[in-house]
Amino acid sequence: MNAYPGLPGDANVEAWLVTIAHRKAIDVTRATARRAIPVSDTPDRPSPSHAGEHHLELTEAVAALPPKQRQAVAYHYLAGLPYAEIAALLQSSAAAARRAAADGIATLRRSYSHDLTTEFADDHH
């Protein structure tokens, strides 16, 4: 609205206002999507949907990975950390953290019988 006095006399004010309203609506929608949704009570236990037997198998498969691979997989795929942050946690380089995560996922794909894409997506969101 600060630009209104500087508009040329032949400017389409209605279109200008619609553009402002459109951009503001986008800003509000994006801000709402980023906000946490309050809940009345948080559970003390994992949800029943994550209590299946196949998660025990996944836990065992991840536990069998070498420590750096296990940590890189957990930090990246479960916690969503970027490789630069994982590198700092593991006291290595971002390339080494990326390699450890890739090697860990490759090992899990060979040794774990379920689809990792849906497993990690379900746990991460």
Z-matrix of the N, CA and C atoms (Angstrom, degrees):
N
C 1 1.439
C 2 1.530 1 110.52
N 3 1.307 2 117.93 1 -22.55
C 4 1.459 3 120.61 2 179.21
C 5 1.518 4 111.63 3 -64.11
N 6 1.325 5 116.51 4 -24.06
C 7 1.463 6 120.42 5 -178.31
C 8 1.523 7 112.63 6 -82.90
N 9 1.336 8 118.30 7 -8.16
C 10 1.470 9 121.67 8 -175.62
C 11 1.532 10 113.10 9 -54.97
N 12 1.345 11 118.94 10 -47.14
C 13 1.467 12 118.27 11 -179.08
C 14 1.541 13 112.80 12 -62.19
N 15 1.307 14 118.02 13 -24.93
C 16 1.458 15 121.12 14 -178.30
C 17 1.517 16 114.31 15 -90.10
N 18 1.332 17 118.26 16 1.91
C 19 1.465 18 120.86 17 179.75
C 20 1.524 19 110.21 18 -68.01
N 21 1.329 20 116.82 19 141.18
C 22 1.467 21 119.05 20 175.41
C 23 1.528 22 109.89 21 -63.97
N 24 1.302 23 117.16 22 154.84
C 25 1.451 24 122.36 23 -177.79
C 26 1.513 25 113.86 24 -61.39
N 27 1.347 26 117.14 25 -28.85
C 28 1.464 27 120.00 26 -178.55
C 29 1.532 28 112.54 27 -94.67
N 30 1.340 29 118.04 28 11.26
C 31 1.467 30 121.69 29 -178.85
C 32 1.532 31 110.33 30 -69.67
N 33 1.315 32 114.73 31 146.45
C 34 1.457 33 120.58 32 177.36
C 35 1.539 34 107.21 33 -84.61
N 36 1.329 35 115.65 34 96.17
C 37 1.466 36 121.82 35 -175.31
C 38 1.524 37 111.09 36 -63.29
N 39 1.324 38 117.34 37 -37.75
C 40 1.461 39 120.72 38 179.69
C 41 1.533 40 110.72 39 -61.60
N 42 1.333 41 117.11 40 -46.31
C 43 1.468 42 120.98 41 178.78
C 44 1.525 43 110.25 42 -64.43
N 45 1.304 44 117.21 43 -38.32
C 46 1.456 45 122.27 44 179.21
C 47 1.530 46 110.05 45 -62.74
N 48 1.338 47 116.81 46 -44.46
C 49 1.465 48 121.02 47 178.67
C 50 1.524 49 111.76 48 -67.68
N 51 1.331 50 117.44 49 -38.30
C 52 1.471 51 120.63 50 177.45
C 53 1.528 52 109.79 51 -63.17
N 54 1.323 53 117.35 52 -40.28
C 55 1.470 54 120.97 53 178.09
C 56 1.524 55 110.62 54 -62.30
N 57 1.325 56 116.81 55 -43.35
C 58 1.469 57 120.47 56 178.12
C 59 1.525 58 110.26 57 -62.32
N 60 1.327 59 117.18 58 -46.18
C 61 1.470 60 121.16 59 179.94
C 62 1.530 61 110.85 60 -62.31
N 63 1.329 62 116.33 61 -40.57
C 64 1.472 63 120.95 62 179.58
C 65 1.528 64 110.33 63 -62.36
N 66 1.312 65 116.79 64 -47.11
C 67 1.475 66 120.35 65 -179.57
C 68 1.522 67 111.59 66 -65.74
N 69 1.314 68 116.94 67 -37.74
C 70 1.465 69 120.58 68 178.17
C 71 1.536 70 109.92 69 -65.64
N 72 1.325 71 116.86 70 -40.44
C 73 1.468 72 120.06 71 178.05
C 74 1.521 73 111.01 72 -62.20
N 75 1.323 74 117.11 73 -40.27
C 76 1.465 75 120.83 74 176.95
C 77 1.525 76 109.83 75 -62.52
N 78 1.345 77 117.29 76 -44.70
C 79 1.463 78 121.11 77 179.27
C 80 1.529 79 111.30 78 -59.66
N 81 1.331 80 117.05 79 -44.43
C 82 1.466 81 121.36 80 -179.43
C 83 1.523 82 110.29 81 -64.55
N 84 1.332 83 117.10 82 -42.96
C 85 1.466 84 121.17 83 -179.99
C 86 1.525 85 111.04 84 -62.89
N 87 1.327 86 116.41 85 -44.52
C 88 1.474 87 119.81 86 179.00
C 89 1.520 88 111.32 87 -64.76
N 90 1.324 89 117.16 88 -41.94
C 91 1.468 90 120.30 89 -179.77
C 92 1.523 91 110.60 90 -64.26
N 93 1.324 92 117.02 91 -40.54
C 94 1.463 93 121.01 92 178.47
C 95 1.520 94 111.32 93 -62.99
N 96 1.326 95 116.93 94 -40.02
C 97 1.468 96 120.90 95 -179.67
C 98 1.527 97 111.59 96 -66.32
N 99 1.333 98 117.51 97 -27.38
C 100 1.468 99 120.53 98 -178.49
C 101 1.521 100 112.68 99 -84.61
N 102 1.314 101 117.99 100 -19.01
C 103 1.461 102 120.99 101 -177.46
C 104 1.525 103 111.82 102 -75.31
N 105 1.305 104 115.36 103 144.81
C 106 1.466 105 120.70 104 175.36
C 107 1.524 106 109.32 105 -70.00
N 108 1.296 107 115.08 106 147.84
C 109 1.462 108 120.37 107 177.63
C 110 1.522 109 107.73 108 -97.18
N 111 1.324 110 117.97 109 117.18
C 112 1.468 111 119.17 110 -178.72
C 113 1.530 112 111.28 111 -68.73
N 114 1.320 113 114.27 112 143.26
C 115 1.461 114 120.63 113 176.27
C 116 1.522 115 107.55 114 -124.50
N 117 1.323 116 116.10 115 151.48
C 118 1.459 117 119.80 116 -176.96
C 119 1.523 118 112.58 117 -70.68
N 120 1.331 119 116.36 118 -34.67
C 121 1.459 120 119.72 119 -175.91
C 122 1.518 121 109.06 120 -150.15
N 123 1.312 122 117.19 121 132.90
C 124 1.459 123 120.20 122 176.86
C 125 1.520 124 109.70 123 -94.21
N 126 1.319 125 117.68 124 142.09
C 127 1.467 126 119.67 125 -178.46
C 128 1.525 127 111.51 126 -71.81
N 129 1.322 128 115.51 127 146.34
C 130 1.461 129 120.98 128 176.56
C 131 1.521 130 111.62 129 -86.37
N 132 1.325 131 116.58 130 -15.73
C 133 1.456 132 121.99 131 -178.04
C 134 1.523 133 109.70 132 -123.09
N 135 1.331 134 117.15 133 160.44
C 136 1.460 135 119.50 134 174.75
C 137 1.522 136 110.44 135 -60.58
N 138 1.310 137 115.42 136 152.21
C 139 1.465 138 118.89 137 179.76
C 140 1.521 139 109.96 138 -65.80
N 141 1.337 140 117.80 139 152.61
C 142 1.468 141 121.47 140 -179.42
C 143 1.524 142 112.63 141 -58.76
N 144 1.340 143 117.33 142 -27.91
C 145 1.464 144 119.13 143 -178.92
C 146 1.528 145 111.80 144 -66.57
N 147 1.331 146 117.33 145 -17.72
C 148 1.464 147 120.31 146 179.84
C 149 1.523 148 112.37 147 -104.09
N 150 1.310 149 116.57 148 12.20
C 151 1.461 150 119.81 149 -176.40
C 152 1.521 151 112.58 150 -97.75
N 153 1.331 152 117.66 151 9.19
C 154 1.463 153 120.99 152 -177.41
C 155 1.514 154 113.34 153 -67.10
N 156 1.300 155 115.33 154 160.25
C 157 1.464 156 122.32 155 -178.37
C 158 1.528 157 111.67 156 -63.11
N 159 1.353 158 117.74 157 -33.98
C 160 1.461 159 119.75 158 -177.64
C 161 1.526 160 111.92 159 -65.89
N 162 1.335 161 119.03 160 -22.53
C 163 1.457 162 120.21 161 176.73
C 164 1.530 163 110.79 162 -71.44
N 165 1.308 164 116.96 163 -31.47
C 166 1.457 165 120.39 164 175.43
C 167 1.528 166 108.89 165 -63.80
N 168 1.325 167 115.72 166 -41.97
C 169 1.463 168 120.40 167 178.00
C 170 1.536 169 110.56 168 -63.64
N 171 1.332 170 117.24 169 -41.07
C 172 1.461 171 120.88 170 177.91
C 173 1.522 172 110.60 171 -64.81
N 174 1.328 173 116.45 172 -43.09
C 175 1.465 174 120.82 173 178.43
C 176 1.524 175 110.57 174 -58.84
N 177 1.312 176 116.77 175 -43.16
C 178 1.464 177 120.58 176 179.32
C 179 1.521 178 111.39 177 -66.84
N 180 1.333 179 117.28 178 -38.97
C 181 1.466 180 120.94 179 179.60
C 182 1.528 181 110.33 180 -65.56
N 183 1.323 182 117.01 181 -42.01
C 184 1.471 183 120.67 182 178.42
C 185 1.525 184 109.75 183 -67.66
N 186 1.327 185 117.54 184 -40.77
C 187 1.472 186 121.38 185 180.00
C 188 1.529 187 111.69 186 -62.93
N 189 1.328 188 117.46 187 -26.74
C 190 1.461 189 120.62 188 -179.23
C 191 1.531 190 112.76 189 -78.48
N 192 1.325 191 117.33 190 -11.34
C 193 1.468 192 120.05 191 179.01
C 194 1.524 193 110.32 192 -69.26
N 195 1.338 194 117.59 193 153.04
C 196 1.472 195 119.76 194 171.77
C 197 1.545 196 109.37 195 -58.55
N 198 1.316 197 117.76 196 151.09
C 199 1.476 198 120.95 197 -173.26
C 200 1.535 199 115.17 198 -51.65
N 201 1.327 200 118.88 199 -47.86
C 202 1.475 201 119.79 200 -177.68
C 203 1.514 202 111.60 201 -65.88
N 204 1.338 203 117.65 202 -38.05
C 205 1.461 204 120.47 203 177.61
C 206 1.523 205 110.11 204 -66.15
N 207 1.325 206 116.32 205 -44.67
C 208 1.464 207 121.11 206 179.90
C 209 1.527 208 110.03 207 -59.82
N 210 1.318 209 116.80 208 -46.59
C 211 1.466 210 120.41 209 -179.34
C 212 1.530 211 111.27 210 -65.64
N 213 1.323 212 117.61 211 -43.33
C 214 1.464 213 121.05 212 -179.75
C 215 1.523 214 111.05 213 -63.15
N 216 1.324 215 116.89 214 -42.42
C 217 1.469 216 121.03 215 178.14
C 218 1.531 217 109.85 216 -62.65
N 219 1.314 218 117.16 217 -47.88
C 220 1.470 219 120.81 218 -178.32
C 221 1.522 220 111.41 219 -64.65
N 222 1.327 221 116.83 220 -47.14
C 223 1.460 222 119.57 221 -178.71
C 224 1.526 223 111.96 222 -63.29
N 225 1.329 224 117.16 223 -40.60
C 226 1.468 225 118.89 224 -175.94
C 227 1.527 226 112.81 225 -83.32
N 228 1.334 227 116.68 226 -51.85
C 229 1.461 228 119.58 227 -172.01
C 230 1.520 229 113.72 228 -84.67
N 231 1.310 230 118.76 229 -26.51
C 232 1.459 231 120.45 230 -179.85
C 233 1.527 232 112.11 231 -100.65
N 234 1.336 233 116.94 232 -42.45
C 235 1.465 234 119.88 233 -179.59
C 236 1.521 235 112.29 234 -90.47
N 237 1.337 236 117.36 235 -16.67
C 238 1.463 237 120.39 236 177.33
C 239 1.518 238 114.82 237 76.79
N 240 1.320 239 117.46 238 19.06
C 241 1.467 240 120.27 239 -179.64
C 242 1.527 241 111.01 240 -74.97
N 243 1.329 242 117.07 241 144.67
C 244 1.465 243 120.02 242 174.08
C 245 1.530 244 109.96 243 -73.12
N 246 1.325 245 115.46 244 158.81
C 247 1.465 246 119.79 245 -175.76
C 248 1.532 247 112.96 246 -61.96
N 249 1.326 248 118.29 247 -30.22
C 250 1.468 249 120.09 248 178.74
C 251 1.533 250 110.43 249 -62.84
N 252 1.331 251 117.04 250 -41.08
C 253 1.467 252 120.11 251 178.55
C 254 1.527 253 111.13 252 -70.76
N 255 1.321 254 116.30 253 -37.47
C 256 1.468 255 120.23 254 178.16
C 257 1.523 256 109.35 255 -63.44
N 258 1.331 257 116.32 256 -40.43
C 259 1.466 258 120.73 257 179.21
C 260 1.531 259 110.55 258 -58.88
N 261 1.316 260 116.62 259 -42.24
C 262 1.467 261 119.53 260 178.72
C 263 1.523 262 110.99 261 -64.35
N 264 1.331 263 117.04 262 -40.81
C 265 1.462 264 120.60 263 179.17
C 266 1.524 265 112.38 264 -66.20
N 267 1.345 266 115.63 265 -37.20
C 268 1.468 267 120.36 266 -177.67
C 269 1.530 268 112.42 267 -91.95
N 270 1.312 269 116.20 268 0.48
C 271 1.471 270 122.17 269 -177.77
C 272 1.523 271 110.89 270 54.31
N 273 1.341 272 114.94 271 52.53
C 274 1.462 273 121.00 272 177.84
C 275 1.522 274 107.90 273 -144.45
N 276 1.310 275 116.54 274 -168.06
C 277 1.463 276 120.94 275 178.54
C 278 1.531 277 109.86 276 -91.97
N 279 1.331 278 115.45 277 163.94
C 280 1.469 279 120.18 278 177.17
C 281 1.525 280 110.08 279 -63.00
N 282 1.329 281 117.17 280 -37.29
C 283 1.468 282 120.68 281 178.75
C 284 1.525 283 110.65 282 -64.24
N 285 1.335 284 117.11 283 -40.44
C 286 1.465 285 120.37 284 178.93
C 287 1.530 286 110.61 285 -67.46
N 288 1.331 287 117.07 286 -37.76
C 289 1.468 288 120.25 287 178.01
C 290 1.526 289 110.30 288 -65.97
N 291 1.321 290 116.55 289 -41.86
C 292 1.474 291 120.90 290 178.32
C 293 1.528 292 109.88 291 -62.75
N 294 1.322 293 117.24 292 -43.35
C 295 1.469 294 122.26 293 179.98
C 296 1.524 295 110.34 294 -63.83
N 297 1.341 296 116.91 295 -44.04
C 298 1.467 297 120.27 296 179.93
C 299 1.525 298 110.64 297 -62.24
N 300 1.331 299 117.25 298 -41.77
C 301 1.469 300 120.32 299 178.42
C 302 1.522 301 110.75 300 -65.45
N 303 1.323 302 116.86 301 -43.61
C 304 1.470 303 120.67 302 179.83
C 305 1.526 304 110.78 303 -63.51
N 306 1.328 305 116.65 304 -43.23
C 307 1.464 306 120.24 305 178.67
C 308 1.530 307 110.64 306 -64.67
N 309 1.333 308 116.69 307 -40.03
C 310 1.464 309 120.51 308 179.01
C 311 1.517 310 111.69 309 -63.50
N 312 1.332 311 116.57 310 -44.93
C 313 1.469 312 120.22 311 178.69
C 314 1.526 313 110.34 312 -64.82
N 315 1.334 314 117.89 313 -39.98
C 316 1.470 315 121.00 314 178.36
C 317 1.528 316 110.29 315 -60.99
N 318 1.326 317 116.53 316 -42.55
C 319 1.466 318 120.42 317 178.48
C 320 1.524 319 110.45 318 -64.46
N 321 1.323 320 116.75 319 -42.93
C 322 1.466 321 119.95 320 179.16
C 323 1.528 322 111.25 321 -63.91
N 324 1.313 323 117.26 322 -38.06
C 325 1.471 324 119.85 323 178.63
C 326 1.527 325 111.09 324 -63.20
N 327 1.324 326 116.13 325 -33.69
C 328 1.470 327 119.54 326 179.44
C 329 1.532 328 111.46 327 -78.24
N 330 1.327 329 117.63 328 -34.28
C 331 1.468 330 119.92 329 -171.04
C 332 1.521 331 114.91 330 -102.51
N 333 1.305 332 118.81 331 -13.86
C 334 1.465 333 121.87 332 -175.19
C 335 1.517 334 108.70 333 -109.22
N 336 1.330 335 116.74 334 133.34
C 337 1.464 336 120.83 335 -170.61
C 338 1.526 337 115.06 336 -84.16
N 339 1.334 338 119.69 337 -13.50
C 340 1.462 339 121.71 338 -177.98
C 341 1.522 340 110.90 339 -96.46
N 342 1.328 341 117.11 340 168.75
C 343 1.461 342 123.45 341 179.54
C 344 1.524 343 109.61 342 -75.31
N 345 1.325 344 117.75 343 112.77
C 346 1.465 345 121.87 344 -178.44
C 347 1.519 346 111.87 345 -66.91
N 348 1.314 347 118.32 346 -31.84
C 349 1.462 348 120.97 347 -177.89
C 350 1.524 349 110.37 348 -58.28
N 351 1.317 350 116.96 349 -47.46
C 352 1.467 351 119.26 350 -179.38
C 353 1.521 352 111.11 351 -76.15
N 354 1.321 353 118.02 352 -32.74
C 355 1.470 354 120.21 353 -179.93
C 356 1.519 355 110.32 354 -62.25
N 357 1.339 356 117.11 355 -52.73
C 358 1.448 357 120.19 356 -177.25
C 359 1.517 358 111.32 357 -70.00
N 360 1.324 359 118.11 358 -33.73
C 361 1.467 360 120.61 359 177.84
C 362 1.527 361 110.42 360 -65.63
N 363 1.336 362 117.25 361 -41.41
C 364 1.468 363 120.93 362 179.08
C 365 1.516 364 111.01 363 -63.86
N 366 1.331 365 117.20 364 -42.02
C 367 1.456 366 121.05 365 -177.77
C 368 1.514 367 112.21 366 -74.22
N 369 1.318 368 116.85 367 -30.46
C 370 1.461 369 120.46 368 -173.06
C 371 1.510 370 112.03 369 -80.15
N 372 1.333 371 119.79 370 -25.08
C 373 1.468 372 120.27 371 -175.05
C 374 1.470 373 111.54 372 -110.10
